[in-house]
Each structure stands twice: as C-alpha cells, then as structure tokens.
C-alpha cells in the first residue's frame, strides 16, 4: 500500500464512524483475506466490523441500519499487482466486475448503501480451494492490521 493511500485511511479512522465489512470465501485460500482482516480489527466506539463472506447482498439492510459514516469493504481484489499489494480507494474508482465468489460486484452493491463507501482490496496469490492464506498476503494483512489497531 502506498503511503498516501494509507494516510487517507488512517485519517478516516481518527475522525469517522467506520464499518469494515469482510467479504470473501475462507475456503478459497487468499479469497478469505477480507474475512481474516475483519476478524482481527479491534473494535472501538468508532470502528466496527461485520463478516458477510460472499453474501453481502443479504446484509444491505443490516449495514444501512448500523449507519456508519464510512463503509469499507475488505476483499481479495485482482489489481494485476504483486501478491499482498493493498489498495484503498473510493468505490466509484473500482472496475465493475463480478468475481467468481460473488454474486454481485462490490461496485454494484455499493449503490444500495447510503454512506460513503471504499474498497480495501488485497491482491491474492492463490484463490484455489483450500483454507490456507498465502504467506505474502498474510504478511501484508498483518502489517495493515498493526497500523489499523494502533
């Protein structure tokens, strides 16, 4: 993750009520990284998490009822970069495509949310069947978690 992008995330963490939503399939290796990250974020009075796995469309009402100021969708994302690369971007800058573990793209589902929505994406190395997250992806997630939980 480049420092400018990460600085923006850290600024939001200090001033906004944020909901991190963990998206993915824990049975498809690195596709479970969004779930892993959200399970390990320390909750505070300004930071909350929700695990939706690959069924985010079933949680639209719940997310809107939680009513965070900022919604951050945490997901395995193919940026065509090196495994473990992390990016944080407004949802409107995300390409509109559906990966094989989602029934609807995160960009399309964001149209149902009333709050500002971002994607915190992690480049996978492997999304084949299995429960083990790749070392490089896990290392990047741990660095991210240390900074978020600080």
Beta strands, then each sheet from edge to edge (+ up, - down):
strand 1: 18-23
strand 2: 47-53
strand 3: 70-76
strand 4: 86-90
strand 5: 116-122
sheet 1: 2+ 1+ 3+ 5+ 4-
end
